[in-house]
Amino acid sequence: MRMDSLVIAGHSFHSRLIVGTGKYKSFQETARALAASSAEMVTVAVRRVHLDRSQESLLDYIDPTRYFLLPNTAGCYSADEAIRTARLAREVGLSDWIKLEVIGDQATLYPDVQATLEATRVLAKEGFTVLPYTSDDVVFAKRLLDAGAAAIMPLGAPIGSGLGIQNAANIRILRELITAVPLIVDAGVGTASDAAIAMELGADAVLMNTGIANAQEPVLMAEAMKYAVLAGRQAYLAGRMPKKLYATASSPQEGVLR
């Protein structure tokens, strides 16, 4: 299992849990939750951190030698806005990797897949490693691949909802048809069992924020998510037993001495 690494754009990660850094009660709590999760990649909303470092910033609590920083374009509602935000992140030295979010509806926070596709195409041509948040539409997933996406990141449920994986069949279809890049379930995870289910469906990784940050005990939940992702991955690799309508004895009678 130690060799079962997550590889994105040639970069290898031991942990398949990616965590966000918003909604915590304090920067100190954020740091403790990150440590408990054992995540190696963390996302930071470019538009919500003090980039000039003139005052206390979230970035002061993220050790760049320990964590791989993934800036995101959270809060952007157009391709142009997201492109500008990604460029800003690179200009200030955060990263040339970007978690691309272009929101299409304020109530549901569903992605604008057409705008996401346009921004992916532009940013990939400019040398960014683009990880787009998208719907569970396999047609657009393939178009994002053609545009240069380094991963496909479908939602499992609306952002921050905690509903768990509501589209298991679509995630399975994406798993079967998207094999050239990692498939990362992004949004909707509310507790550890949700993360395990996402991994059992074949996701290569899970990205979450609210499920940890809004837990009653975020640090403890972060640790639970770590084990859930690992367990789900192992179960997927092991292959579950077939489902049967009727019982099968755990100790078969065949061969029993009488």
N, C-alpha and C positions, 0 to 999 in steps of 0.2 A: 504494500500500500504506500510505502514511502516514495516509490517511484511513480505513483499515479498523480502526476502534477497537472495543474491547469496551465495551459500554454496559450497565451494571447500575443499575436504578432511577434512570435519568437521569444517572448519573455515568459519565464517559468515561475509559477507560484505554487507553494506547497498547500496553502489554504484555498479552499473553494468558497469561502465566505467573504463577501465584499460588503463593507459597512459604510453607512453615511455618518455624517457628523452634526446634523442639525437636531433641534428640538430637545436637547439635553438641558438639565437645570443649570449646569455650569460647565465651564471648560474642564474643570477638574474631573467632573463626572464623565465627561466625554472621554478623557484620557484613560480613566479606569475601565470604562466599558470596552474601549478599543483593545486594551491589554487583555481583558478577560476573553474576548472573542478569538484571539490568536489570528485575526485577519492580517493579511499583508498589504492589501490594497484598500485605501479609504477614499471616499469621495468628499469633495469640498465644493460648495456652491460659490462660484467665482464672485457673484454679485452680492454675497452676504458676508464676505470677510474683508478686513481692513488690509488691503494689499500694500499700502505704503509703510506698514509696520510702525507707524508713529504712536500707536496706542496698543494696549493688550489685544491680541488677536488669537483666534482659534489656531492659527498656524504655529503659535508659540508652544502649543501642547501636542503637536504631531511631530515626532522625531523622524526627520527625513532619512536617517540611516536605518530605521526600523520599518517604516511604512512607505509603500509606493503610492504617491499622491495622484489621484484621478480627479482633476477639476471637472465640474459639470456646469451646464448652462441652464440650471433650474431657474424658472421664472421668465423664460423667453417665450414669446408668442409668435415669432416670425423667423424665417430662415435667416434673414439679414441680421436680426438681433442676436441670434445664436452664433452666427459666424463672427460677429464683432466680439462677443464675449469670449469665444475660443481664442481668438487672436490676442485679446488682452491677457488671457491666462498665460499664453506662451511668451508674450512680451515682458511680463513681470517675472518670468522664470519659474512659473509653477510646473508646467509640463507641456509637451507637445502631444500628449494623450488627452482625449476629451470624452467625457460622457455627455452625449448630445441629447438634450431634451428640447423639443419644440412643442409646446402645449397648444392644443386646438380648441379646448373647451374648458372654461374656468370652473364649472360646477363639478365635472367628473375628472378633470386633469388628464383626459385622454390625449394621446399624442396626435399632432397634425402630421400624418404620415407623409403627405406630399411635400410639406415644408421640410420635414426631417430628411427625406430623400434628397431634396435640393441642397440642403446644408451639408449632408454627407458627401455628396459629389464634389462640392467646392473644397471642403476641408481636407478630404483625402488627396485631392490634387495638390494641395498646399503642404503636404507632408505630415498631416496629423494622423494619429492612430485614433480612429473614430469608433466609439462604442455607442450606438444609437438605441435609445429607449423607444420602443415601437409597440404596435398592436400585435395581436397573435395571428395576423394575416400572412399566410405563407407566400402569397404573390408579392406583397411588398417586402417581405424578408428577402426573397430572391433578388428583387430590384436593389435593395440596400447592399447586398453582396456584390452585385455588378457595379455599384457606385463606389465600392472600396471599403465597406464596413469591415472592421476587424473582429466584430462579434455581433450577434443578434440578441437583443435584450427585450423580449416580450413581457408585457405585464401579466401577472397572475390574477390580479384584481386591481381596482382603482388605487392610486397612490394614497397611502396613509389610511386605507380602509380597514386593514387587518382582517379581511374576509377569508383569507386563505386562497388556495388555488381554485378558481372558479371555472377554469377553462382547460381541464385536464386533457380532454380529447384533442384540442388544438395544440397544446404543448407536445403531446405525443406525435402529432403529424409533423410539427416543426422539427422534432428530434429525428424523425425518419428522413426528412427531406433536406435538412440543413446540417451538413457534415463538414463543410470546408472550414468553418470557423466555430468558436465556442457558442453555445446557446446558454444564455444567462437569464434566469427568471428575475425580473425587476419589478417590484411593487406588489403589495397585497399580503405579504407574509405577516401574520399576527402572533404566532407562537411557534414553538419548536417543531411540532408535528407538521405545520405547514411547510417549513423548510425541508423536512425529511421527505414529504410527499413530492415536492418540486424536484428533489434529487432523484427519487425513485422513478419519476417519470422520464428521467434521462437528462435533465439539465446538467450542464457542466459546472455551473456555479449558481449561487443565489446572491442577489444584492438586496440589502434591506437597511432601513433606518428607523422608521416609526415603531416597528415591532419590538425593537430594543429600547429606543429612547423613551417611549411612552409606557413601558412596562412599569409596574409598581416598584420593582427592583431591577433597574436597567443593567447593572453589572452582572447580576445573577442570570438574567435573561440572555445577555451576551454570551456567557459561558454555555448556557443551554443550546443556543443556536450553533455554537461551534460543534458540539457533539451531534446535534441533529443533522447537520450538513454531512458530517463524516459518516454517520450511520446510514443516511439515505444513499450516499454514494456507494458504500459497501454493499447495501442491499441491491442496488441496481446492477452492480458488477456481478454479484452472486447469482442473480436471476431468481425471481420468486417462484414458488411452487405453483402448479396449475390450480385454478379454482375448480371445485367440483360441487355438484348439486347435492350429493349425498355424502355421508360420513365414510371415512376410511380409517380402520383401526390403526392406532399407533404401534401396536404389537400384533402383526398379522398372525392368523392361526396356522398358516401353512408351515409345515415343518416342525410343529410342536409335538413332542412325544406324549403319547397317551397311555 
